[in-house]
Each structure stands twice: as C-alpha cells, then as structure tokens.
Amino acid sequence: MPDDSRIRTILMVDDDPDDCTLVRDAMLEIGAVHDLRFACDGEELFEYLERRGRFAGPDMAPRPDLILLDLQMPRKNGRESLRQLKADPAWRPIPVVVLTTSSAAADVNYAYEMGVNTYVPKPPTFRTLVEAVRLLTQYWFELAQTPKTH
C-alpha cells in the first residue's frame, strides 16, 4: 500500500472561483489535510509547474501529487494543457483528473487519448462533490501506487 501519512499537494486548474471554493470546502468536509493549490487556466498551470511569475520558488509551487483539470478555460484550455502535460516526460507521471462540466463523448475520448488518468464530470450537488473528492483522494493517495518523482 502507498504511504498515505504525508500531506499531498493537489493543484486545481479551473477558472471558476466558485468551483475552486466548493472543492476546498469538500476537502474540509472530509477532513482532508492536503495542500490544495490553484491555477486559473493552462497558462498559470505551466507557470506553476515551471515556478515562474507568482509561483517563483519551491515554497510557492511544490510539485503536485495530483492535478484536477477543467477543460473549459480561457487562454490555454484544458485540452491544450493536457496535451502539453502528457507530452512532457517531466510532467507525464503526475496523475491528472479531468474535473469538468462536460460529459460529451468527444471530450471524454479526447482526454483519454491524451493520457488523462481519470475523467470525472463535476457533480451536480455539494454532497455528491464531497463524495467524489473523498473517493478521488482515497484512491490516489491511499490505494494507487504512483511513480516517485520528487
């Protein structure tokens, strides 16, 4: 079993501040003590990963253990971001969960073709979001074994 005793860093990439707040609240609801960070679009995602701009320095941008990625964002959207993430050997091992409003087959198929690890339509209620966050963190941090890249 993976070591679930350490605090994990989750990077949520989403342009909707309400969705970010809901995920943060869901993590509090389940008692998760993980380090939840935010980027508002694909451009900020790569600023974070490359520790540029407001994310300069290792304390400002610890390497994420999990990325929650929305597909519908301005500037660089989730599709472009996913393609770039999975094409780069430095970032490819980081598990990516698409968490988006779309359940369109074309989006699901594209995400898996690009190498997404999991695709989850955003739950319609806070209660179901809490359950989804609980299951995702339990799976990725307690059950699944991921490459050691730190």
N, C-alpha and C positions, 0 to 999 in steps of 0.2 A: 504494500500500500504506500502511496506517496506520503511525504512528510506534510501533514496538514497543520502543524503547530506554528508556522511562521505567517506573518502578515503578508498578503499578496497584494500586488498593485494591479488595479483594473483601470484601463483607460477607456472612457466612454467618449465616442466621437459622434456628436449629434448637435445639430444647430438649434434644436428646440430646448430652451432652458427649462420649460415645464417638464419635459420628459427626463431631463437630467435630474431635476429635483425629485421626481417620482422614483427613479431608480435609487437615488441616495436614500430617500425615505424608506423604500422597500428593504434596502440593506440594513438600515437601523431597526426596522420591524423584525427582521430575522436574527438580529444580534450579531451581524457580521462586522468584524473589526478590520476589514480590508481597507487599503488605501485607494480610494476612488478618486481618479483624476479625470479632467475633462478637456476636450478639444472640440471646437465648434464646427470644423469641417476638415476635409482632407489635407488642405494646406497646413492647418495647425497640427494635424496628426504627424506630418513629417517634420515640422518644426520641433515638435515634442520629441520624436524619436531621434532626431539629429541634434537635439539640445541647442536649438537656435532661438533667437529672439527672446521672448519672455520665458522660454524654457531653458535658457542657458544654464549649464551647471548640473551635475548629477543629482543634487538635492531637489532641483526644480522638476526633474524629469526622470525618475527611476524607471528602469526598463520594465515595461508592463508584462505581467504574467498572463493577462487576458485582455483582449481588445473587444469592446462592444461597438459595432459599427453600424450606423444608419446608412441607408442607401441614398436617401433624398436630402442632399445638402447643396448649398451654393458653393461657388468657386470650384473646388475639386470634390466631386460627389463620391459616394461610397463605392460605386462600380470602379471608377478610376483608381481610387485608393486601394481597394482590394487587389486589383491587378498589379499595382506597383508594389504592394506589401509582399505578395506571394512570388513576385519575380526576383526579389532581392534575398540572397541567402542569409543576410544578417537578420532580416525580419521574418522570413518564412516560418521559422519554428514557433513563433508566438501564436497561440490559438486565437482565432478570430471568430466571433459570434456575430453574425448579422442580426441586428435587432432593429426591425423596421416596420413601417405600416403596411408595406406591400406584401401580399401573398400571391402575387401574379406568378404563374408558372415560369415565364421568361426570366423574371428576377431570381427566382429560386434556382433555376437551371444555370443561369449565368454565374451566380455566386459559387455553386458547387464546381462548375467548370474551372473557375479561377482559383479554387483551392480553399474555400471557406471551410471551417471546421464544423460549424453548426449554423442553421438558419432558423430564426425564431420571429414570427410575426409579433409585433407589440401587442401584449394582452389588452383586452378592452376595459378591464376594471383594475383598480388598485389591488384588490385581493388576488386576482389571477397574476398580476405582475409580481407581487410578493412571492407567490408560489414559484413562478418562473425563475426569479432571482435566487431563491433558495435552491432549486434544482440545479441551476447552472453553476452556482458557486460550489455546491456539494459535488457535482460531477467533476468539474475542472480542478478543484483543489483538494478533494478527498478521495476520489475514485480513479480518475485518469492519471496516467503517468505521462509526463511531457519531457522533452529534452531539457537538459540543464544547459542554459545559455548565459548564465550570469557570471 
